Amino acid sequence: MRSDKHLPLLKWIICAQWLMISHVGFAQLPHTDNYRIAFYNVENLFDTENDSLINDEEYVFGSMRGWNYDKLTRKYQHIYKAIAALGEWNPPAMVGLAEVENRQVLEALIRQTPLHRFQYAVVHHDSPDERGIDVALLYRPDQFKVICSEALPIVFPFDPENKTRDILYVKGILSQYDTLHVLINHWPSRRAGGTYRIYAAQVARSKVEAILAMSPEANIILTGDFNDGPQDQSLLVLANDSDSSLVNISRNQEATIKYQAAWTVFDQFIVSGNLLKPDHPIFVADRVAHTFEADWLLEKDEKYAGFKPKRTYVGYRYHAGFSDHLPVYIDIRHNQSSDKKTLRIENH
């Protein structure tokens, strides 16, 4: 976990990098056998219009928060900066997102910022969440070919009226090498209670088991804001020491969110066990997940000491920050010694 007292100066020449990236043409990017996959809870990416079907009144033009087009535009630029910077010279192959209102804001993000130079596409399904916040996947079609996607509903049998966001399932082929299954999660909040997150974990686990029943060596990645830490019961439903089919590679990861004085790892990566084998056609580099801690994503914590993520709002006061979460990522590598003719492309 991060030590605020001794937080090092990070060796990122970020501003120079992301500004240069914005001027690099798509065709000029160097070829790579490293594919970065990221997740970022962007904290309330809403448009400025009222949707009568959801509770989005806090983030409409003229609301108490003072949300408007200028602030929305700044939000787009901040998300772009974070995505471009965490990818260094080669923006991520995929980025899972949480707390996005609709496809409209996603299309604006990839078309009205320099992300358009990298030709990102979107996978998104509207969810029944009462606030209208969804999960989504941005991906680069030159690196990931989507085969199919599905929204996995979470309907609590003990509280069917409680609406939450779906789990997004996406199946595709990573750079013509191997089939990859990705599940983007944003589980119920801490206020809802642990039972709700345990049930969300069971929904995700059921999908994983269905995939493994069809393809025992399937490449599976689960990521998202789980609203629980790696040692909480809900995460142990997915990955525990008695079952090697899934491994939580965020157990030693730097924390991603701060509540009062306590840092916690809510944003995580869980992968199928074969993705940790370096002789596998594709594998997770170093067998670990990383938190992206650029100094401009943080600010001094005047109340609890140390640092904290720099948010868009503090209460109802506009703070012009990024998010209350830090982004996380993993690197997937292609095993150069693999014979490409033998790589497993699952039947579709």
N, C-alpha and C positions, 0 to 999 in steps of 0.2 A: 504494500500500500504506500501511496505517496507520503513522503515526509515533508510537510509544508515548511518546517523550520529550515530545512536544508534543500529546498527545491532548486535544482541546478538550472543555470542558464542553458536553454536548449540550443543545439547547434544547427538551427534552421535559418537559412538565409531566405526567409519565407517571402517577404514582399518582392524581392528581386525575382524569385522563382515563379510565383504565380503571375506576376506581370509579364514575364517572358513567355510563360506558357500560353497566355492569352493571345500572344502574337505569333505562335508557332502553328503552322498549317498542319492539318490532320495527316497529310501524306508524308510530312517530314519527321514524324515521331519515329524513333529507332525501334527496330524489331526486338521483342523481348520474349523470353520463356518464363518470365515472372508475371503472375496475374494477381494484382491486388484486389481484394474484396473487402469492402468497408461497410460499416453501419453507423448511422448518425440519427439520433433523436433531435430533430431541428427545433423543437419547442414551438408549437402553435404557428405553423405556416398556414395562415388563413388569407383568403382574398378579402376584398373590402365590401362585398355585397351580402345582403341578408338572404339566407336560405331558410325558408319557412319550415322545412322538414327537420332541421337540427337546431341545437342551442348554440348558435354562433354569434349571438348579439354583442358579446364583448369585443369582437373583432370585425365590426362593420364600420363604415364611414360614419362619423359623428357619434361613436360610442363613448362611454366613460373613459376608455383607454386612449381615445384620440387616434385610433388606428386609421391610417389613410394610405393613399397610393405611394407617397414618398417613403413612408416607413416600410411598406411592403417591398418597394424596390431595393431599399437598403438591405432588407432581410434576404432577398435573392442574392445580392452581391456578397453578403457574408457567408451564405451557404456555399456559393461558388468558390469563394476564397478557401474555405475549409476543405472542400473536396479536391480542388486543384493542388493545394499545399500538401495534403496527406498522401497524394499520389506522387509527389516529387516531380520528376520530369515526365512521368507517364501516368496520366490520370487513371483512377481505378477502372478495372474491367467492369465491376459491378458495385453499386452503392445501395444498400437497403436504407430506407428512410422511415421514420415514425413521426406522427403528429403533423400530417399533411391533410388539408381539408378535402381536396378533390383533384381530379386530373388537370383541371385548368391551371392550378398553381404549379404543378409539375411541368406542364408544357411550357409555361412562362419561364421557369427556372432553367430549362435546357435550351431555350430558344432566345431568351432576352439577356442572357449573360454569355461570357466567352465559352461556356460549356458547349455552345452550339458548334464550336470548331472540332469537337470530338465526336459529334454525331450521336450523342446519347439518345436512347429510346426508353420508353416507359412501360412498365407492367403495373397496373393498378386496378383494383376492384373496390367499388364503394362498399363500406361496411355499415352495420346498423348502430355504430357507436352514437350515443346521444348527443355528444358534442360535434360529431361529424368528422373526427380525426381518424385517419386511416394509416396503413402501412403501404409501402410501394417499393419498387425496385427500378433503379436506373441502370442501364447496361449499355455497353459499347458493342454494337452488332458485329464489328470486325473481330471481337474477341469472344463473344458469347452469343450463340444462336439459340433463341427461345423456341422450344418445341410446343410447350403447353403451359398454362397457368390455371390456378384454381384458388378460390377463396374458401378457407376451411372455417366454417362458422363455429362459434363458441356459444352454445345455448346451455345455460346452467339448469339442470333438471330440478335443482332445489330452489331456483330463483329465476324462472323463465322470463320475467319482465325486465330483468337487468340486461341491458344491451351493451355489448363491448365490441371492440374491433376484431375482425377476423384475423386468422393467420394466413399469410400469403404464401402459397406454394408455387414454385417455378421450376420447371424441368428444361434443361437445355444442354448444349454441347459446348464445352470450353475449348475454343480455338481449334476445333476439329480433332481434339485429342481424346476426349472421354466425356461420357454423360455425367452431368452434375445436377443434383437435386438441392434446391435452396428453399428454406422456410424462414420467412421474415415474421418476427413476433413483436407484439407490444401487449404484454399481459396486464390484467387489471391492476389498479393502483394499490398502494399499501393501505389506503383507507378502506378498500373493499374487504380486506381480510385474506388470510392465507388460503382458505378453502377455495376461493375463486381462482387463484393462481395455480393451485394444485390441479384443478379441473382443466385449466388451459394447458398445463403440462401433459395431462392425459390425452387431450386431443392431438397435441403435437406428437406424442409418443405413438399413438395409434397410426398416424400417417407414416411415421418412420417404419413401424413394424410391417405395414402394408408394402412399403417400398422394398424392404429387405426380404419379404416373402417372395417377391417377384425377382429380385436380383440381390442375392446374399452379399455380394461385394460392391454394392452401390456406393457411390460417392455422395455423401449427404452433409450439408452444412446447415445448421440452425444458428441464426443470429437475431439480435433484437434487444429491446429494452424489456427485461424480464421482471422488473420491479422486485426482484429478490436477488440475493447474492448466491455464489456458487455452492455454499454449504446449506442453503435453505432447502426445506423439504421439497418444494416444487421443482427445483433444479435437479434434485436427487432422483426424482421420478424419471427424468430424462437420462441422466448420466451418473452412475455410481460405481464404486470399486468392484462390485460383484458382477458387473456386466460390461464387457469391453466393446460392445457394438457401437456405443457412443461415448465420446470422451470430451469432457469440458476442459478446453485448453485455456480458459480464462481464470483458472484458480490462482495463478500467481501474477495475474495482470494488474497493472496500476488501476486505481479506482477511477470511476467515470462521473460520479455525481456526489455532491456534498449536501448533507442536511444538518443544519446547525454546525457542530464541530466535527461531525463524523463523515468521512469519505467511505463510499461503498462502490462495489463493482456490480452495477445493474445491467450494463451493456456488455454482452458476452458473445463468444463463439463456442459452439459445440459441434463436433465433427464425427463422422463415422471412423471407426478404428483404422481402417485400411488407408485413410488419408494421412496417417502418421507414419507410414512405411516409406522410407526413401527409395525403395526399389519398385514402388507402385508407379504406374504411368504418370499420375499427378499426385502431389503430396503437399502437405503444409510445411513450409520452410521453418526450421527450428522448432517445430511442434508447439508453437505458442501463438497467442493472440496479443495484440499491442493496443495500448491507448495512445491516441495522438494528443500530446500535451503542449502544443505550441503556446508560447507565452502570451500571445495576443488573444487566445481563447480564455485566459484567466485574468483575474484581478485580485488585489489585496482584499482580504476578509477583515474588515475593520472591527467586526463584532466578535468573531470567534478565532481570529488570528490566522496566519498562514495565507492561503490563497483559496479561491473558489471560482467556478465557471462564471464568465461574464454573460449575464442573461439579457434578453431583449427587454424585459420589464422586471422591475422590482416592485411587487405589489401592483398598483395601478400606475406607477411612475415609469415612463419610458426611459430606458437605460441604454438603448442603442447597442446592445451586446449581441451575442451569437446564440447561445442556448444554455440551458441549465445542465446539459450533458456534454461530455467530451466524446468525440468520435472514436471508434475502434476499428481495427483492421487485421487481416491476415494476408499472407502471401502464399499463393499456390504456385508451385513450380512443376514444370514438365521434366520428367526423367529423360535426359538426353540419350541414355543408353537403350531406351525402349524402342522396339521395332514398331513404327507407326502402323504397320499393317496388322498388328496383333492387338491394338488398343481396343478396349471394349466400348463400342457404341451400342447401347441397349436397343432392343426392339421397341419401336414407338407405336 
